[in-house]
């Protein structure tokens, strides 16, 4: 049986937020907003804009422990014209949104 790791490393986030659950929730809420903006902008025709969006989200994702999203963003940053990377990026965002929604309950 294979158990998949959650899309956010909660131990990492806990360290980043000094164990304060209210700060962790606030950070996750802000990250949801940032991911929503990235989802809208990643479909841009301009590869330079796509690269910039990916770069910005890559750093934010690493900061909170969303390492699979950060990796996906790094692929877009390196090859912004690859539609497969964009699809993977959008899938990662959906996974993290669902994870955060379940975390808030």
Helices and strands as residue ranges (DSSP letters): H 10-16, H 21-41, H 47-64, H 67-78, H 83-103
